[in-house]
Amino acid sequence: MRKYFLLTSLGLLLFSCANSEEKEAVKLTSFKDKISYALGADHARAITESGDPNYGKYDLVKMVDGFEQGLKNKESFDESCKTTLMKLYGNSGRSFDPKFAVKGSECIGKLSGVIFNSSWTKNKALDKIDLKLVIKGFTDGLNKVDTIIKRDEQSMMIQNFMFDIYKLNGEKLISDAKKIKGTTITPSGIVVQTIKEGNGTNPVKGGDVLAHYILMNALGDTLQSSFDMVKIYKQPLTAFGLANVIKGWQEGIPMMKKGGTYKLYVPYHLAYGEQGMYNPQSKKYDIQPYQSLVFYIELINHGPAGSLTK
């Protein structure tokens, strides 16, 4: 669950320093305490487990200071920091100038803190996290003494926390969609919004459909796009059978008319459910478990089963 920790700026792999500090006693009593500590420790591992050959040359204290600044101020990783990291790693990003290690460590921390803040703000979950314990977990993680919570327990806790966030954001998505004027709400909970009414007929249940679509998650991120498949990847737009798609499409698309444009809001249990969509080639989820989805759909054509999918 670390995709939100990727330190993409400057294309660098960033790391921790060898200076360690004594482990401070800390009590984690509530779930909020535990998840905050675990998230901080896990965020640190994106640095410590990156395999940097310069591991041990960074200033840990400065990195933690920078992390704390980044958590509080999204603008803390500024042009000055970008320049510092360019000097630290060189234009190729592969060299290392120890003269800039101290300032560079602080900037790495700032970048890491900004990423943490931005990610959880976007996921609408920052208010569910104690930033002081995030910093403690991050500090212990950099020192590799984050043993207050066992590693496997941390991983399970973070995974379940993310699933709960997906559910909450999905519930808000569907709730907000139901308030849009002119939408149709089905008994199962899907919401159909007409953007442009079609003048053709409706697809039959189980029939074939040819349609362009854009798939988005509850935060508005585009996950798939048939427009991109055709334009960028030069793949032909192909028809599909309604009997072979998610339940939300099986129920929602027959409510649309040929030539129309619609938005279809689908609760997770009518989309990819608790399993999500795992891609064995990339070894990651294309669609996360428990994610409610939004589909922008342009219905081009339809016909009886087997008429367009031969």
N, C-alpha and C positions, 0 to 999 in steps of 0.2 A: 504494500500500500504506500510506496514511497514516490509515486510519480510526481506528487506535489512538492518533493524536495529537490528536484533536479536543478543543479546550479548551472544554468545554460549560458549566462553572461560570459562573454569572451571565449566561450568554448573550453573552459578550464575544468580540470578535476581538482577539487579543493580538499584540504586535509587539516588534521589537528596537529598540535605540537606535543612534544614529549614532556614538558613540564607538568607535573601532577601536584594536586593539592590533597590534603587530608580530607577524607570523606566526612561530611557534616551529618550529624544525626538529623533525620527528618521523619516525621510521622505522616503517613498517608491514611487518612481515616475514611473519607468519602470516595465515591466513584470519580467525582470531579478531580479530587487530589491525585488519584492513581492514573487517570487517563492523561492528565496534564504532564505529570512526571514522565510517563511512558512516551508521549509524543515528543517531548524534549529530547529524551535519550535516543529515540529512533531517528530524530532529525540529525543528531550529532553523528550517528552511524553512517549517514550519507557522506560525511566528511572522513571519518576515521577508517572506513572500510573501502575507500576509493582506490587504494593501492598506490598512493603517491610515493615515489622514490625519495622525496624530500621530507618524508614524515619525520618529525622530531626537530625541524628547524623553525617551527612557528612558535609564536608566543601565545600560549593558551589563555592567559589572563586577559590579554588584549582581544583575543577572539571572542571570549565570553562578553567582555565589555561591548564589543561591536555588535554582538548578537542582541544584547539588551537594548542597544540604541535602535537597531533595526526593527525590533518588535514594537517600539514606541513611535517610530517615525519612518514612514515609508520612503521619505526623501533622503534618508541618511546615507544611502549608497548613491553618491553623487558622482559628478565628473572627476572630482579629485581622486575618489577611490578607483574609478576606472583607469585613470592615469597611473596610479600607484601599482595596480595589478599588472598593467602593461609593462611597467619598469621591472616589477618583480619577476615576471615570466618571460619577458621579451616578446617581440612581434610574433614569433612562432608559437608562443605559449608553452614551450618545452624547456626553456632555460630557467635558471633560478639565481637571482641576485640577492644575497643575504642582507645587503644594505637596506633593502625594503621589506625585510621579513616582519619587523615589528608592526609597521604601519599596514603592511599587507595583511597581517593576521587580523587586525582590527577591521579592515575592509571586508575580508572574507566573512567575519562574524556579522557585519552589517548586512551583507548580501543574504546570508542565511536567515537572519531575523526578518528581513523584508519579505523574503519568499514565504516564510512561515506565516507571517501576518496576512499577507495577500491571499494565500491559499485558503486559510480558515475563515477569512472575511468573506471571500467569494462563496465558500460553502455555508455561509450564514451560521457559523458555529463558534466564533471567537468568544461569544458571551458564555459558552459552556466550558471554557478553559481558564485555569488559573495561571497567568503568565509567570508569576513568581516560581511556581513549581515546574513550569516549562523550562525556565532558566536553570533551575536546580538539576532537572533531568538532563538538560543539554550539557551542563558542566560535568556531571558524573559520566555522561556518555563520552565526552571528549577524553576524560581520564580513564575510561573503560572500567569504571567501578559502579556502574548502574545496576547493582545487584539487589536493590531493595525489592524490585519486582523481577521475577525470573524472565528470561528472554522469551520463552514460548508463551508465557502468560501475557507479556507485553504485546506480542504479535496478535494474539487472539483478542485482547482487549481493544486494540486499535482497529482491527477488522470489524468487530461488532459495533464499535463507535461509528465507523464510517457507514455501516449498513443502516444504523439508526438515523444518521444525518440524511442519507439518501431517501429514507422513508418520509422524514419530516419535510424535506424540500419537495418531494413528490406530492405529498398531501396538500401543501400550499399551492403548488402548480395547478392541481385539479380544482381546488377551492376557488382560486382566482379565475380560472377559465370558466367556471360555472356562472360567474358574475358578468361575463361579457355579453352584451346585449345581442339577442338574436341567435344564441347558441342552442343546440339541441343536446339534452342530457338523457342518456339511456338508463334504464334500471340497473344495468351492471356497473355504471359509473364512468363510462367514456363520455367525452364531450366533443361535439362536432361543431366547428365554427365555419360558416360559409364566408369566404372572401369574395368569390365571384361565382354566382349561380350558373350552373351549366344549363344548356338547353336541350340536352339529349336525354336518353333513358338511364335508368339505374342498373348497375350490375346485379346479377342474381347471386344469391349465396352459393358458394362453391364454384362459381364461374371463373373465367379468365379475365385478367385486367392488364392493361398497358398504362403505366403512369410514371411520371417523374415525381421524385420525392426528396425531401431533405429531412434527415432524422436529427433531432436535438434532444439534449437532456434537460432536466428541470432548471438548470442554470443558464440555458441558452447556448451551450456549446454544441457546435455541429459535430456529429459522430459519423454520419454517412451522408453522401449526396450523389444521387444518380446524375445530376448535372455535371459534377466533377468527373464521374466515371466516363461519361460520354466525351466531354470536352478535353479533359486533361489526359485521361488514360486510354482514350480512343476505344472504349468498349461500347458495343451496341446496346441500346436500350431494349431489354427483353421483357416479354410478358410473364406473368406468374399466375398460378392458380390460387384462388382464395382459400381452397381447402388446405393449402400448405404454408400459410402464413400465421402470424400471431393472432390470438383471439380478438384483440382490439381491431385489427384490420378486417377480420372475417365479419365482424359486426358493423364496423364503421363505414367501410367503403361502399357496401350496398345502399347506404343512405345518401350517397353522392350521385351527381348526374354527370354524364359525359360532357366534356368541355368546361367543367367547373374547376374552381380552385378552392381548396379547403385546408383547415388545420384540424388535426385529430389529436386530442389529448388522451393518453392511455395510462391508467394506473398500472403499477408494476405487475400486479397479479394477472393482468390481461396482456402484458407485454412478454418480457423474458423472465419474469418471476424471481424466485430466490436463487436461481442458478446463474442468471445473466447470460452473456454470450462470450465464451472463452475462445480465444484464437490460439490454437496449438502451434502455429507457425511463429507468431510473434511472442508467444508465451505470456500473454496478458489479456485482459478483458477488453473486447471492443465495446461491450455494454456491461456495466457493473451490475452485480446482483441488487435487487430491490430498487432499481431505477425506474421511475415513471418517465414517460417519453412524450415528445411532441413531434408530430409529422406534418410537414407542409406537403400537400399533395396536389398535383395537377393531373386530373383524370383524362387521359387521351382517348382511350378506347376500351371496349369490353365485349365479351361474347360468352357463349356457353362453354362449359368445361371442355378443354381440348381443342377449341377453335383457334386460339392464339398461341398456344404453347406446344404445338406440334413440332 
